[in-house]
Amino acid sequence: MKIKYLLAAVVLGLVFLYSACAVNAQSLSVADQIKALQEQIAKLQEQLLALLAEQKKWVTWCHTFNVDLRPGDGGSGTATETEVQNLQIALEKEGFAVADA
């Protein structure tokens, strides 16, 4: 009878040790997966920041012109001065060289 109890105790001990090792191995595996995911998240965040920086270069500029402009408009302190400046900005964004008058 003692041998059966001893054998059962040894088997239970081995099962316990095996399960502890399996849990430990699985924990390491999960830890490795977490580390890999964190590295991937960091890389994706870097890519996102690069894309956002690139997008800032292409931010659109828009202005609605509500004033009819004529040659000679744009004197200092006039309402059309701002409109002339906005026209110059629009022309520069389209690739035209604008000389200050």
Legacy VTK file of the C-alpha trace (Angstrom):
# vtk DataFile Version 3.0
C-alpha trace
ASCII
DATASET POLYDATA
POINTS 101 float
0.000 0.000 0.000
2.804 2.391 0.825
4.279 1.936 -2.610
0.969 2.907 -4.264
0.760 6.105 -2.166
4.397 6.886 -2.839
3.951 6.266 -6.563
0.808 8.433 -6.603
2.633 11.213 -4.740
5.540 11.093 -7.201
3.173 11.168 -10.184
1.251 14.100 -8.695
4.530 15.891 -7.969
5.716 15.379 -11.543
2.384 16.609 -12.908
2.630 19.682 -10.673
6.209 20.391 -11.798
5.324 19.864 -15.439
2.341 22.197 -15.252
4.446 24.851 -13.481
7.086 24.587 -16.205
4.443 24.777 -18.919
2.896 27.881 -17.337
6.344 29.459 -17.001
7.170 28.676 -20.641
3.808 30.060 -21.719
4.400 33.187 -19.623
7.725 33.717 -21.342
6.041 33.257 -24.658
3.362 35.794 -23.746
6.033 38.200 -22.491
7.895 37.825 -25.790
4.696 38.457 -27.703
3.978 41.565 -25.632
7.492 42.859 -26.275
7.151 42.223 -30.010
3.784 44.006 -30.079
5.211 46.975 -28.185
8.061 47.215 -30.689
5.594 47.052 -33.551
3.458 49.782 -31.938
6.545 51.987 -31.587
7.393 51.507 -35.272
3.817 52.292 -36.304
3.829 55.439 -34.159
7.047 56.561 -35.882
5.433 55.955 -39.277
2.335 57.882 -38.205
4.429 60.852 -37.068
6.303 60.796 -40.377
3.026 60.750 -42.310
1.622 63.614 -40.238
4.770 65.647 -40.837
4.491 64.949 -44.559
0.823 65.907 -44.530
1.637 69.265 -42.934
3.649 70.057 -46.047
0.527 69.626 -48.142
-1.951 71.474 -45.959
-4.331 73.229 -48.264
-4.767 76.937 -48.180
-8.093 78.414 -49.083
-9.422 81.941 -49.330
-12.662 83.316 -50.691
-12.090 86.558 -52.550
-14.978 88.929 -51.900
-13.410 92.104 -53.288
-12.787 92.924 -56.924
-9.133 93.834 -57.298
-7.733 96.290 -59.826
-4.210 97.374 -60.712
-2.919 99.701 -58.026
-4.979 98.160 -55.213
-3.251 97.250 -51.998
-2.304 100.537 -50.451
-1.212 100.473 -46.836
-4.081 100.260 -44.350
-6.812 99.615 -46.902
-9.279 96.758 -46.890
-7.926 95.571 -50.226
-4.375 95.298 -48.812
-5.275 92.011 -47.163
-6.952 90.812 -50.341
-3.849 91.634 -52.378
-1.698 89.739 -49.871
-4.042 86.744 -50.120
-3.851 86.901 -53.914
-0.051 86.868 -53.695
-0.182 83.826 -51.384
-2.543 82.015 -53.777
-0.313 82.773 -56.766
2.833 81.624 -54.932
1.137 78.371 -53.927
0.310 77.805 -57.596
3.970 78.261 -58.507
3.966 81.833 -59.792
6.759 84.171 -58.747
5.303 87.276 -57.138
7.361 90.447 -56.910
6.556 92.847 -54.106
5.472 96.192 -55.455
LINES 1 102
101 0 1 2 3 4 5 6 7 8 9 10 11 12 13 14 15 16 17 18 19 20 21 22 23 24 25 26 27 28 29 30 31 32 33 34 35 36 37 38 39 40 41 42 43 44 45 46 47 48 49 50 51 52 53 54 55 56 57 58 59 60 61 62 63 64 65 66 67 68 69 70 71 72 73 74 75 76 77 78 79 80 81 82 83 84 85 86 87 88 89 90 91 92 93 94 95 96 97 98 99 100
